[in-house]
Amino acid sequence: MEKVQLQITGFQWNEEREETGVETVWDAEYGERNGSHYVMYEEVTPDFPVPVKCRIKFKKDYLELVKQGPITTQMFFETGKKNEVYYGTPYGSLAMEIDTKSIEMEMRGHVICITIKYGLTTWDEPISDCRLDIKVTLPA
């Protein structure tokens, strides 16, 4: 595992097409094993007294995001597939369905860029259309 910088930018559009977005930057560790790429990091926020341990695993057309701690989830993104996930918080859990429209991955020099476009629904009702941009900056 090597030290990297991880930038995650998430965008959501509601039914009125109003956009919200958030960007976070984390110190992380990156490695490859058995054809898969792994990024490990901890989300530290003032909302929780302990960090949320996170792992991103990805390969062509597939990405998995696992969070453990005050927030727990295991989210799967597979091009053209719908996956049911549970998002647990100290305030309760929410069942959602992720409908992955596309996953694009490319290496630009020492940077891995991933863009995922997907829809979120709960109880068969649309919540939002989403885009997740992930940038992993490797050491030069």
Sequence and secondary structure as in RCSB ss.txt:
>XXXX:A:sequence
MEKVQLQITGFQWNEEREETGVETVWDAEYGERNGSHYVMYEEVTPDFPVPVKCRIKFKKDYLELVKQGPITTQM
FFETGKKNEVYYGTPYGSLAMEIDTKSIEMEMRGHVICITIKYGLTTWDEPISDCRLDIKVTLPA
>XXXX:A:secstr
 EEEEEEEEEEEE TT  EEEEEEEEEEEEEEETTEEEEEEEE  TT SS EEEEEEEETTEEEEEEESSSEEEE
EEETT EEEEEEEETTEEEEEEEEEEEEEEEEETTEEEEEEEEEEEETTEEEEEEEEEEEEE   
